[in-house]
Amino acid sequence: MEIPVHIAAVREEGALLAAAVAGADPDGTVPTCPEWTVRDLVRHIGGVHRWATGFVRGRTGPLDADLDEVVGTWPADAELAAWLAQGCADLVAALATAPDDLQCWTFLPAPSPRAMWARRQAHETAIHRVDAQLAVGHPVSPWAPAFAADGVDELVSLFVPRRSTALRADPPVTLAVDCTDVDASWLLCLDGHGVTTTRTAIDDAGGAACTVRGQAGDLYLALWNRAGADELTITGDRAVLEQFSEGVRIRWS
């Protein structure tokens, strides 16, 4: 997807997120992140937006700090939604005005640092928007299939194969993932060293141990552990999908 599409997604998802938390009980629980309250969720995503903005504005090396140090002073409960909205607006402005040849630290492969930060923050914001909507009992707003498939791709092609992943399988197993509403599919090979992902036509999956099919939005939610698999079609060994879900735990960098 083009950088402007990702920047627009940061703006739109951020607006939905702020709308969900406006007036919410800060001590309310977040069902998809049960260790968090709504306050924790807002602090996390608002802190990440500010952290990312620093790099887009030219910070060149990795920041060895936690979000408390990044933010400095956390907002009062009555100011959470406005603080969140301001951080997202600042990030959008930084991404929109950054030069195409921006040079800064990144942590995922991408055509350029600007492209990496725009894509990562689009999906960071989208997934946590889901958390906020579920926390306050709002319906989960849908995505365009292409955007949801892009989020699946970032997860299975970039995050999951990192050396830090806890996802392992011995003996090796394979998991095929197929979008039914957009032309996108992947084959994940899990072994004792980690995960190798190939973008491939589902017919070329070579008899995967487990194949998961569904609309891109449903796959996006399920693979990011924001929904169950009720809307998906699963063939083969369901334990492979369960192993994936249990092994995928993404930090903020």
Summary of the structure (lengths in Angstrom):
residues: 253
radius of gyration: 18.2
end to end distance: 21.3
largest distance: 54.5
contacts: 809
relative contact order: 0.13
helix: 49%
strand: 12%
